[in-house]
Amino acid sequence: MKSAFIIVVSFFIFSFAEAQQKEIRDRTDDKKIYTTVEREPEFPGGMEKFFKYLQTNIHLYKKDTQKEEFQASFIFQMIIEKDGRINNVKELRRIPNTSIGKQIIKVIKASPRWQPGLQNGHPVRVRYSFPLHF
């Protein structure tokens, strides 16, 4: 009888410890930023719609482009949060060195919420990078 009681108590202690460990793991996962996930985050309507959104909302002025046939390439990085909001938008690279990167960042930050990335069926924070060419 005494050993059965010890087994039952041990089971409850183990279960409690497991629950505590899972809670700590869950809290840690809230801050974790994934670079690879089972389902990538997606702009409403897909990337084609995202680039159309950027094209519609980014206004290039002659003072920004400094010549008739302006060409530029950028790489942007951002964090897509669990609720689809965009944070931490950064311009990683630009060619040539132009001042329109700040305008592009403002437009990206103002974009509609994305569908978040999923890992194990749950929304997670995802670091997302993409090129942009003019």
C-alpha positions, 0 to 999 in steps of 0.5 A: 500500500505504501509503495502504491502511494509513493507511485501515485505521488511520484506520478503527480510530481512528475506530471506537475514538473512536465507541465511547468517545463511545457509552460516555460517552453511555451513562454520561450517560444513566444519570443523565438523568431523562426527563419524556416517554418512549415508554412511561410507567412503570406501577404493577403492574395500572395506575393504578387499582390504584395508587390502590386501593393508596393508598386501602388504605394511607393512614389518615385520622384525625380529627385529620388531617382536622379535620372530618367531610367532609374534602376535599383535593387534592394533586399529587405528583412522584416519580422512577421508576428504571430498575429500578422503584424510587421515589425523590425523592417530593415533595408539589408542592401541597396544598389545604387545608394538611394534615399528611397529606402526609408519611404519603402520601409514606411510603405511595408510597415503600413501594409495589411496584416499577413497570414502568419507563418505556422510551425506545428500548426501554431502561428509563430514569429518569422524573419522574412527577407525579400528582394525588390527591383525597380 
